């Protein structure tokens, strides 16, 4: 962690989630103003969704240990955040979300980006806007380009973390929007 930052709900950054990551997601959330959000991979991103004004954030985690860490961290926001354990599988089925519709999806899980295309496809079936972290990784980029081939508007928003490593948020907007 480093010194305190400029955000209300995210006071200190980490190597894996910096003020740059948080700020990019917060600006995207403020741009689209979603009420209901589905998220894969809770953490600092969940706080950005809450700070950005989402009224309901259903966040799913596939790692039991990380879920326990996030339960404590997100407890002050339980009026907005619903935190659930799920099992990554192909095809993906999540009984709590299978029949739901969301205004925005944020995908930053599972931890291994090689597996995220399944969650991105799942999110695209239920949401009009899909936002991804780590959009510079080939599997995430390819999943976004597959949405683009189906008529979705896709943009890649690059940013640099304090350590100097490059990353990007991917934003895909459904054709009907």
C-alpha positions as CSV (number, residue, x, y, z in Angstrom):
1,X,0.0,0.0,0.0
2,X,1.0,3.6,-0.5
3,X,-0.1,7.0,0.8
4,X,-3.8,7.9,1.0
5,X,-5.5,8.8,-2.2
6,X,-8.3,11.1,-3.5
7,X,-11.2,8.7,-3.4
8,X,-13.9,8.5,-0.7
9,X,-14.1,4.7,-0.4
10,X,-10.7,3.7,-1.6
11,X,-8.1,5.3,0.7
12,X,-5.0,3.3,-0.2
13,X,-3.8,1.5,-3.3
14,X,-2.3,-1.9,-3.9
15,X,0.0,-3.4,-6.5
16,X,-2.9,-5.3,-8.1
17,X,-5.5,-2.4,-7.8
18,X,-4.2,1.1,-7.9
19,X,-5.7,4.6,-7.8
20,X,-5.4,4.5,-11.7
21,X,-7.5,1.3,-11.8
22,X,-10.0,2.7,-9.4
23,X,-10.3,6.1,-11.1
24,X,-10.8,4.5,-14.5
25,X,-13.6,2.3,-13.3
26,X,-15.2,5.1,-11.3
27,X,-15.3,7.4,-14.4
28,X,-16.9,4.6,-16.5
29,X,-19.5,4.0,-13.8
30,X,-20.3,7.7,-13.6
31,X,-20.6,7.8,-17.4
32,X,-23.1,5.0,-17.6
33,X,-24.9,5.5,-14.3
34,X,-26.0,1.9,-13.7
35,X,-28.6,1.1,-11.0
36,X,-28.0,-2.7,-11.0
37,X,-24.5,-4.2,-11.5
38,X,-23.2,-7.8,-11.7
39,X,-19.6,-8.1,-10.9
40,X,-17.1,-11.0,-11.1
41,X,-14.2,-10.5,-8.7
42,X,-15.0,-8.3,-5.7
43,X,-12.5,-5.9,-4.1
44,X,-11.5,-2.3,-4.8
45,X,-13.6,-2.4,-7.9
46,X,-16.7,-3.0,-5.8
47,X,-16.0,0.1,-3.9
48,X,-15.7,2.1,-7.2
49,X,-19.1,0.7,-8.2
50,X,-20.6,1.9,-4.9
51,X,-18.9,5.2,-5.0
52,X,-20.0,5.7,-8.6
53,X,-23.7,5.4,-7.5
54,X,-24.7,1.9,-8.2
55,X,-27.8,1.0,-6.1
56,X,-27.3,-2.8,-6.2
57,X,-24.0,-4.6,-6.8
58,X,-24.3,-8.4,-7.0
59,X,-20.7,-9.5,-6.9
60,X,-19.6,-13.1,-7.4
61,X,-16.3,-14.7,-6.3
62,X,-15.0,-18.2,-7.1
63,X,-12.3,-18.2,-4.4
64,X,-13.6,-19.0,-0.9
65,X,-10.6,-17.4,0.9
66,X,-10.9,-14.2,-1.1
67,X,-14.6,-14.1,-0.5
68,X,-13.9,-14.1,3.3
69,X,-11.5,-11.2,2.9
70,X,-14.0,-9.2,0.9
71,X,-16.9,-10.0,3.3
72,X,-15.1,-8.1,6.0
73,X,-14.0,-5.3,3.7
74,X,-17.4,-4.8,2.1
75,X,-19.5,-5.2,5.2
76,X,-20.1,-1.5,5.7
77,X,-21.8,-1.5,2.2
78,X,-24.1,-4.5,2.7
79,X,-27.1,-2.3,1.9
80,X,-25.8,-2.1,-1.6
81,X,-23.5,-5.1,-2.1
82,X,-24.6,-8.7,-2.3
83,X,-21.6,-10.9,-2.1
84,X,-21.8,-14.5,-3.3
85,X,-19.6,-17.5,-3.9
86,X,-20.0,-19.2,-7.3
87,X,-18.2,-22.0,-9.1
88,X,-16.5,-21.1,-12.4
89,X,-17.6,-23.6,-15.0
90,X,-18.2,-23.9,-18.8
91,X,-21.0,-23.3,-19.5
92,X,-21.5,-21.0,-16.6
93,X,-24.7,-21.1,-14.6
94,X,-25.4,-19.1,-11.5
95,X,-28.9,-19.7,-10.2
96,X,-29.1,-16.3,-8.4
97,X,-28.3,-14.5,-11.6
98,X,-29.3,-16.7,-14.6
99,X,-32.7,-14.9,-15.0
100,X,-31.6,-11.4,-14.1
101,X,-30.9,-8.3,-16.1
102,X,-28.3,-5.7,-15.2
103,X,-27.4,-2.2,-16.4
104,X,-23.7,-2.9,-16.2
105,X,-21.3,-5.8,-15.7
106,X,-17.8,-5.6,-14.4
107,X,-15.5,-8.6,-15.0
108,X,-12.3,-8.9,-13.0
109,X,-12.5,-12.6,-12.1
110,X,-11.7,-15.4,-12.0
111,X,-8.2,-14.4,-11.0
112,X,-6.7,-16.2,-14.0
113,X,-7.5,-14.1,-17.1
114,X,-7.4,-17.2,-19.3
115,X,-10.8,-18.2,-17.8
116,X,-12.6,-14.8,-18.0
117,X,-14.0,-15.2,-21.5
118,X,-16.8,-17.4,-19.9
119,X,-17.7,-14.7,-17.4
120,X,-17.6,-12.0,-20.1
121,X,-20.0,-14.0,-22.3
122,X,-22.3,-14.6,-19.3
123,X,-22.3,-10.9,-18.5
124,X,-23.0,-9.9,-22.1
125,X,-26.2,-12.1,-22.0
126,X,-27.5,-10.2,-19.0
127,X,-26.2,-6.7,-19.3
128,X,-26.2,-3.9,-21.9
129,X,-22.7,-2.7,-20.8
130,X,-19.8,-5.0,-20.1
131,X,-16.6,-3.5,-18.5
132,X,-13.5,-5.6,-18.1
133,X,-10.3,-5.2,-16.1
134,X,-7.0,-6.4,-17.6
135,X,-8.2,-5.8,-21.2
136,X,-4.6,-5.9,-22.3
137,X,-4.5,-9.7,-21.7
138,X,-5.1,-11.7,-24.9
139,X,-8.1,-13.8,-23.5
140,X,-9.9,-10.7,-22.3
141,X,-9.2,-8.7,-25.4
142,X,-10.3,-11.6,-27.6
143,X,-13.6,-11.9,-25.7
144,X,-14.2,-8.2,-26.2
145,X,-13.4,-8.4,-29.9
146,X,-15.9,-11.3,-30.2
147,X,-18.6,-9.0,-28.8
148,X,-17.5,-6.3,-31.3
149,X,-17.9,-8.9,-34.1
150,X,-21.5,-9.3,-32.9
151,X,-22.2,-5.5,-33.2
152,X,-21.2,-4.3,-29.8
153,X,-19.3,-1.0,-29.6
154,X,-16.0,-1.7,-27.9
155,X,-13.3,0.6,-26.6
156,X,-10.1,0.1,-24.8
157,X,-9.1,2.7,-22.2
158,X,-5.4,2.4,-21.4
159,X,-3.8,3.6,-18.1
160,X,-0.5,3.2,-16.3
161,X,-0.1,2.1,-12.7
162,X,2.4,3.9,-10.4
163,X,4.8,1.0,-10.8
164,X,4.8,1.7,-14.6
165,X,2.9,-1.3,-15.8
166,X,0.4,-0.7,-18.5
167,X,-3.2,-2.0,-18.3
168,X,-6.6,-1.1,-19.8
169,X,-10.3,-1.2,-19.1
170,X,-12.4,-2.7,-21.9
171,X,-15.9,-1.3,-22.4
172,X,-18.4,-3.1,-24.6
173,X,-21.8,-1.5,-25.2
174,X,-24.7,-3.6,-26.7
175,X,-26.0,-2.6,-30.1
176,X,-29.4,-1.6,-28.8
177,X,-28.0,1.1,-26.5
